[in-house]
Amino acid sequence: MATLEVIFDIDSKEKQTQELTSRMSEAGFWDDEQGSRNLLKQLKSLKSSLEPWQQAAKKTGELKELIEIAKEEDSQLLRELSRDMDVLAAQLDKIEFKALLSREFDANSAILSINAGAGGTESCDWSAMLFRMYSRWAESHGYDVKTIDILPGEEAGIKNVTALIEGEYAYGYLKAERGVHRLVRISPFDANKRRHTSFASVDVIPEIEEETDMKLEEKDLRIDVYRSKGAGGQSVNTTDSAVRITHIPTGIVAQCQNERSQFQNKQTAMKILKARIYELERQKKEDELQKQYASQKKKIEWGSQIRSYVMHPYNLVKDHRTEYETGDVSSVMDGELDEFIERYLKFSLKE
């Protein structure tokens, strides 16, 4: 497993920061508006990741000096310094974990999609439960959850939903959740109280900033407008404000119905479409590299569940990638996912 020192090289980050700062003072730097904006964003990201390490290093040095002094004459001070060291250790744990989120787009907001599998009402209800779980997790981390598109189930639950999870590092965390999620329980929709197994797929892609270089040709797009639909297929407004955009060459579709106007829905749908196309191209490149290097990394496919949630005949949530499990199903469904996410991010370094 790669060490955290390899993931986060302080000397290298400091050198990069100095180089970028130096480039800002060059003549003509501000002439390239797009380039200067991208550099400023990169510099801001570097500083935000570097400063906590620098502060922790400074605090560590101060504590070392004080401990040497206290050893000679002040046992009370030693006890206080011991508490300070415990606080510093906790801070370092958080900083080290943040270092796991150092890949491209990890700092971005996330576009979360949940789709019900085969199983009708059961799977739709499971999708709704997952959406609630991720919403609770997001809210506990101070993220905003913005529903972009949702298709309710015929009787209950959700057939599919797409939401924007807005906040720093939302994608870095939630990328751990991509895959198929399996539920085993006594069905509340079965009069005979039989045990049912339901599946739902979760997809997470990063929100791509507007300044991305990606250009979409108008001839490659099919734009449809329609009335937003509520539960049972009922229209929720009287105008054709919902927008669906299809990228004809790839067949990728993005749609939005929850904004206030057709224009806003189109803008949001276009943003999602660009993000999905970008992710498709990135995945193609990654798959090609996997072939070249004979990687054994498992693909996320329908039927290869990453996690099982068992509510009958016993309580258990188990991640099949890391083997981490807990019997506290209710807490997990209330959004307590951090242990699963952290263990997966550390596990993924082995791949």
N, C-alpha and C positions, 0 to 999 in steps of 0.2 A: 504493500500500500504506500502511495506517495505520502510524504510527510507534509505537514502544514508549512514547514520552512520552504519547501520547494514551491508550494502553491503561492506563497506570499513572500517574495524576496524583497526585504525592506530596502537594501542598497540599490537594487534594480529600480524599484518604484521611485526612490528619491532621485535617481539619475534621470528617469523619464520625466519627472516633474520639473527638474531643472532645465532639461532640454526644451520642453513645451513652453515654459515661462520665457526662456531665451528667444524662442521663435516669435513670441508676441511682440517683442521689441524691434523686430526686423522691419525695415522700410517696406511699405506696401502690404503689410499683413492684413489690414482691414479692407483692402481692395476686393479680396475674394470673400464675399459675405458668407457663402455656404461653407467654405473651408475654415474660416475663422470661427464660425458657430460650432462646427464639429470639434475643432481643437479645444475651444473653451469647455465644451461638454466633457471631452476626454480629460481635461485638466481637473475639472470639478470632481469627476469620478475618482481620479487618482488621489486627490487630496482627501476626499471623504474616507477612502480606504486606508490611507497612509497615516493620517493624524491620530487615530486611536492607538496605533502601534507606537508612535512616537511618544504620546502622552503616557502610555503604560511603561515604556522604557525609562522615561524620566522619573516616574513614580517609583519604579523598582530601584533605581539608583539612589533616590532619596531615602527609601526605607533601609537599604543596605547600610548607608552611612549612619542613620539613627540607631540601628541595631548594634552597630559596633560601639557607639557611645553608651547605649543603655546597658550593654553587657557589663560594663565597669561599675555602674553605680545606681541604676534605677530599674528595679524589678517592676514597678507600676507602669513605667513607660514601655517595658517589654510586653506586658499584657495588652496594652493599647495598640502597640505595633503589630502584635499577633492578629488582632481583630482587623487592622488595616490590611494585613497580608491576605486574610480570608476574602475581604472585599475585592482586593486586586486580583486574586485568583479567579473569582467569579467573573470579573470583567474580562480577564484574559480568555476564559472559556467562550464568552460571547464573541469576542474579537476573532478568535481562532475559527469559530463556526462560520462567521461572516466571510472568512477567507475562502471557504468552500464555494462561495458564490462569486467567483472571479471570472467566469466565462462570458463570452459575448452575449449580450442582452439579459444577463442575469439580473441586472439592476432595473430592468423595465417592468412596467405593468404587465398583467397577463390577461389573455383572452381564454376563458374557460368554456368548454363545450361538453355537455352531458347528453348522451343518447341512450334511450331505453333499448334493451335487447329483445329477443323473442320472449313472449310470455304475456303479452297484452297488459291488462290492468296491473298485474303483479310487478312487471318491470317498470311500468310508468310510475308506480308508487315508489319503487326503489330509486328511480332517477330523482324524484322530488325529495326523497330523504337525503340523497347525496348532495343535492343543491343546497339544502338547508345546512348540512354539515359544513360544506365549504364556505357558505355565507357566514356561519357562526365563527369559523376559524378566521376568516378575513376580518370580521368586525373586531375580534379579540386582538388583532394585530394593528388596528387603526387604519385598515384599508377600506376604501369605498367599493361597494358592489353595485354595479349598474347593469341591469338586465337589458340586453340589446334585442334579443328575439326569443320567443318562447311559444311552444306548441303544446297546449294541455292535452292530457289523455282523454279518451272518450268517456270514461267513467270517473277516473281519479288520476292524480299524479301528473307527470310531465312526459311527453314523448321525446322532446328534445328542448334544450335551452342553451343559449349562448349569453355569457355575461362578461363584462370587463371588470377585472379586479384591479383597481387603481391604487398604486402606492409603490414606493421604492422596494425593489427586490421581490415583488410579488411573483414574477415569473421564475426567479431563481429558486424560490421555495416550491411553488406549485408544479414545476416540471417533474417533480418526484411522483406526482399523482397520475401521470399518463398511463393508461392501460385499462384493462377490464376489471371491474369490481363485482364480486359475487356475494350474494346474500342468501342465507339459509334461515328460514323461520316458519312458524305456523302462520298460514295466510289469514289475514283479517277479512279477506274477501271470499273465503271458502267456508260454506256452512258446515262442512264436515270436519273442519279444523285440521286439515292435512298439512303436512310439511311441504313447502315449495322452495325451489331454488330459482333465483332471479339474477339476471346479468344487466349491467349497464357499462357503457364505455365512457371514459373521461379523456378528453384531449385538451392540452394546454399549449398555447403558442405565445410568443412574446408580442406585445403591442409594438409595432414598428413606427418610429417617429415619422412625421410628415416629410421631413427633409431627406428621406431615403431616395437613392438614385433610381429606384424602380419606376419605369414608365410603362403604362398600359395603353396599347393602341385602342382607339375607339371602335375600330372594326372588329376587334377581338372580344368585345363586350356585348352581352344582351341584357338590357335593363327592363325589368317588368315592374309595374306598380299594381298594387291591389289594396283592398281594405284589410285593416288589421283584424285578426280573429281572436276572440276570447274563448272561454270554456264552452264546449259543445258546438263550436264552429260559429258562434254568434259574432257579428261584426261589432267592434267596439267604437267605431266612428263612422261617419257618413261620407268620408272622402277617401280617395285612393292615395293614402299617404305612405303606406308600407312599400318598401323597395326591396327587390331581389335582383342581384347582379350575378350573371354567369360569365365566367371566363371561358370562352368557347374552346381555345386550344387545349386546356387542361381539364375542363369540365368542373372546375372548382366553383362553388356557389357560396355567396354571402348574402345575408338578408338582415334587415332591421325594420322593426315596426313600433318601437317604443319611444322614439323621439317625437317632438311636437309638430314637425312639418316634414313634408316629402323631401325637401332639400337637406334637412338634418339627417333624415334616415339614409339618404343617398350617400352623404359624406361619411357616415359611420360605417355603412355597408362597404364602401370603397376601401376604407382603412382596414377592415377585417379581411377583405379580399386580398389586398396587398400583403398582409401579414401571412395569410395562408399560402399564397404563391411563393413568398420568400421562404417559408418553412419547407415547402415541397422541394424547392431548389437546394436548400441546405441539406435536406434529407438525402437527396440524390447524390450529392457530393460525399456525404458521410457513408452512404452505402457503397460507393465506389472505393473509398478508402478501406472500408471493411473487407472488401473483396481482395484488394491489393495486399493487405497485411493479414489476411485470414483470421480476422477478428471473430471471437466467439460471442460477441455481445448479442443478447437476445432481442429480437424485434418485438415490438408491441403489436400484437395481432388479436383480432377477435377470437376468443376461445383460450387465450393464454392469460388467465387472470393474474393480476399482480397481488391481489389481496382478497381474502375471504372474511366475511362478517357472519358469524354463526350466532343465532339467537335461540336455537332449539336443535338438539336436546340439551345443549350447554351454551354458555356464553364465552365467545372467543373472537378476537380479531387478529388475524395472522397475515403478515406480509410475506409472500412466497419468495421474494428476492433476497431479503435479509434474514428471514426466519424469525424476526422479532414478532412477539405476540403479547396480547394483554387480554384479561378476562373482563375488563371494565368497558363493555360495549357502549353503555349509555354515555359515558364521558367522551368516547371517540365520536359518537354520533352528534354530540354537542360541540364538536369542533376541536377537540384536543388531539391534534395530529402532529405536533412538533416532534415527538419522539420518533414517529414513523419517518417523517421527512428528514430529520437529522441523520438517522441511521442509514437511510438510503443514499443521501448525499455522500456520506463517508464511504459507504459500500461501493458507490459508482467510481470512486477513485481507483479501485482495484481493476476495473475493466479496461 
